[in-house]
Amino acid sequence: MNTTLIAIGAAIAVLTGAAAGISIGMATSKAVESIARQPEAEGKISRTLILGCALAEATAIYGFVIAVLIIFMLK
């Protein structure tokens, strides 16, 4: 298979890391904003934020694993 296509496929798979970073940043900013408006709800907001960040980070890790598999399996 063409190595250029393999590199493009791996790069697209790694873009999930960038998307996860953006989504975690947006979620964190909204959580800080929510806590600033309602400090008494800090515990509930923080738990939800941590769960969402963990799921977004898992998506980034899956994208990285797919990229590595593309690189090594299609050579």
C-alpha positions in Angstrom: 0.0 0.0 0.0 1.1 3.6 -0.6 3.0 5.0 2.4 1.5 8.5 1.7 -2.0 7.1 2.2 -0.9 5.3 5.4 0.5 8.6 6.8 -2.7 10.5 5.9 -4.9 7.8 7.5 -2.7 7.9 10.7 -2.8 11.7 10.8 -6.6 11.7 10.5 -6.8 9.2 13.3 -4.5 11.3 15.5 -6.8 14.3 15.0 -9.1 12.8 17.7 -6.5 14.0 20.2 -6.9 17.6 19.0 -10.7 17.3 19.2 -10.5 15.8 22.7 -8.2 18.7 23.8 -10.6 21.2 22.5 -13.6 19.5 24.0 -11.9 19.2 27.4 -11.0 22.8 27.3 -14.5 23.9 26.5 -16.0 21.7 29.2 -13.5 23.0 31.8 -14.3 26.6 30.9 -18.1 26.0 31.2 -17.6 24.2 34.5 -15.6 27.0 36.0 -18.2 29.5 34.8 -21.0 27.4 36.3 -19.1 27.1 39.6 -18.6 30.9 39.6 -22.4 31.3 39.2 -23.5 28.6 41.7 -20.7 27.8 44.2 -23.0 25.5 46.2 -23.2 23.1 43.2 -19.4 22.7 42.9 -19.3 19.0 43.9 -21.9 17.9 41.4 -20.4 20.0 38.6 -16.9 18.7 39.3 -18.0 15.1 39.3 -19.8 15.5 35.9 -16.7 17.4 34.5 -14.3 14.6 35.5 -16.5 12.0 34.0 -16.8 13.9 30.7 -13.1 14.6 30.6 -12.4 10.9 31.1 -14.6 9.9 28.3 -13.1 12.5 25.9 -9.6 11.4 26.9 -10.5 7.8 26.2 -11.6 8.8 22.7 -8.2 10.4 22.1 -6.5 7.3 23.3 -8.6 5.1 20.9 -7.6 7.4 18.0 -3.9 7.1 18.9 -4.2 3.3 19.1 -5.9 3.2 15.7 -3.2 5.5 14.2 -0.4 3.1 15.6 -2.3 0.1 14.2 -2.6 1.8 10.8 1.1 2.6 10.7 2.4 -0.8 11.7 -0.2 -3.1 10.2 -0.4 -1.6 6.7 3.3 -1.3 6.0 
